[in-house]
Amino acid sequence: MKIKETFLSACAVAALLAGTAACTSDGDGPADKAGPTTGAACENGTYTWSNVNKKDILTGVSEKQKLGKGGGDITAPLKPLHTPRTAVTFEKGVRGDAKAALLSLGVRIGEVGADDSGTSHEFAHVGRNAPSLARNRSSTTAAGTFVGYDWVREVTGDFRYACGTEKPVTGRAVSWTIDGSGVLECSEPVVETGEKHAMEASLLACGPDAPAAKA
């Protein structure tokens, strides 16, 4: 199939010509020492994580764009589907330190190094801007019916924060590690099993009867 994808990690820019697979991790994780906190009731406690999940989610998809012989620019605008966010919801106990919770989640999934937990990291920037859908631009020399799409790898997790004699704090954190974009051609199947976001985009834009929408 003719498909092009690029993605950006939270810390670096990378370009790939292949899709990526979503993955999940369930169950309680090991307790992680918290870094210095500024808003928590008690400092230097431990976070215990459960229901940690990584999932690729479409953030935008374009309408079909037909190009004749020789191809051309793929410029159809993307319509928003999902706005990713970086946030922490505290459910029980006093309000804690959102940045510290996100950094601990970053360590839990390997996005943040254990010795970087006290430093600034994009993954832990509460309220950071969602990736712009306007950046999806590409071109082709082939004729066909093309669809552009954007996606993120979203990470969620439930935590329990314990420190000293204070009552434990529980909550849920969400952020994302990768954002990417791709272009597919409706008449060619999306055969790679890891390209679930491409398959979803083809179903939405090409239609369920299109070859690209069939496994």
N, C-alpha and C positions, 0 to 999 in steps of 0.2 A: 504494500500500500504506500501511497505517497503521504507522508505525515512528517511534519517538522515541529519539534518542541524545543523550547528553551526554558531554563528555570534559574532562579536566583536563590541562593541560600540566605540566611539571615545576616551573614557576615561577609559573603563574597559573591561575585558575579560569575556564573558559569553558563555555558551554552552546550546543549546536548541535542543529538538528533534521535533520541529514543525516549519512550515513555517511562514512567516510574510507577512502582506498585505501592498501593497502600498497605499498611501493616497495623496490627493491633497488639496490645499487651494488656492482659487482664490479671487481676489478683493483686494482693498487697505487695508493694515493693519494699526494699530495705529502708530503714530510717536514715534520713540525710541530715547532717548537722547544718543548721542554718547559719548564714553569714551574719555580719553585723546588721541589726535592724534598727529602724528609726521610729516606726509607728506601732510596733507590737507591745503588748503589756509586759513581756519578758523577753530578754535577748538570749541569743545562743541556745535556743531550744532545738528540737528535732522535728522534721517533717516525715510523715509516713504517707505514702501514696497508694491509691487503689484506683481501679477502673481507668487506667491510663490508656488513651486511645489515640492513634495517629490515623488520619483519614484524608484522602485526596478529595477535595470538594470543588466543583465548578463555581467560579465567581462571575463569569460572563460568557455569553455565546452570541455569535452574529447570525444574521439570516443568510440564506444561501446566496452566493455570488457566482454567476456564470461568466466564464472567460472563454473566448474563442481561440482559434489557432494562434499559437505564439504566446498565449498566456497574458500576463500583465500584473499590475499591482492588485493585491487583495486588501481592499480598503473598507469593506462593510463594517460599520460600527458594532461594537459589542453591547448587548443589552445586559444590565446587571441581574444576577441571580442570587448572589450571596455576598454579604459584606463581612469579611473576616475581622476579628477584633482581638485585642490583647487586654484581658481583664481578669479580675479575681472577685468572686462573690463569697463573702464570709457568712456562714449559715448559723453557727453556734459559737458562743463565747464572744469575747471582746474583739473589736476590729483589729486585725493584725497588719503586717507590712506586706502589701501587694507585691512589691518588687522582689522582696525576699522569697515569697512563695513561688513566684515565676522563675526566679533563678534556681530554686531547689528543683522545680519541675524540669528545667533545662538540664540540670545535672543528672536527674533521674533518667532522661531519654538520651543522654550523651551529646546534647546540643551545646551545653556549657561545661567547660572543664571544671573539675572540683576546686582547683586553685584560682579559678576566675569568678567564683561565686560572690565575691565582694566588689566586683567591678561592674562598670556599665556594660550592658549587653542588649542588642536589639530585641532579642526574644522576650526580655523582661520590661520593655518600654510600654507601660500602661497607656492605652489610648493612642498608640502609634497609628499613623495613616495607613489605610488599606492600599494595596497596590492599585495603580491607575489602570483602568481598562482601555485608556486611549493609546497605550503603547503597542497594542497588537497591530503590527503592520508587517506585511511580507509581500513577496512577489514570486511568480512562477513563469516558466517558459512553456508550460503545458496547458492544453485546453481542459476544461472540466467545470464541475460545480463545487465550489470551495466554501468551507465554513471555518471561521476563526473562533478560538475559545481561550479563556484564561482559567487558572485553577490555583489553589493553595493546598499545602499539606497542613491541615489543622491538627492541633494537639490539645486534648482536654484531659483533665485528671481531677480526682477528689483527694483532698488532703486532710490530715489531722496533725495539728501543731501542738506539741507538748513542751512545757518549759517550767521547771521548778515546781512550786506548789500551786501554780495558777491552773484554773480549769482549762482543759484542752480547747483549742480553737479548730473548728472544722470549716471547710469551704470547697470551692471548685475553681479551677483556673483554666484559662483558655488562651492560646496563642497560635502562631504558625511558624514553621521552620523554612518552608520553601514556597515561592510563588513562581508560576510558570505560564507559558502560553504555547499554543500549537495551532496548526492548520491541517485540516483533513479534506479529502476529496470524497464526495458522497458516493461515487460509483466504485470505490475500492474498499474492501473489507478492512476493518480494524481487527487484525488477527492476534496481536500480542495481548495476552491475558492481563498484563499489568496496566494496560491503557484504559482503565475503567472510566476515567474522566473524558477521554476521547470518545468512547462508546456512548456515554451519556449525552455528549454534545451532538453526536450524529443522530441519536434518537430524537432530540429536541428540534434540530434544525433541518436534517435531511429527511426525517420521517421514518417510521418503523419498517417500511418496505425497501428502503435504500440498502444496497450491499454493505455500506459502512456501518449500518446499525444492526447487522446480523453477526452473531458470534460464529 
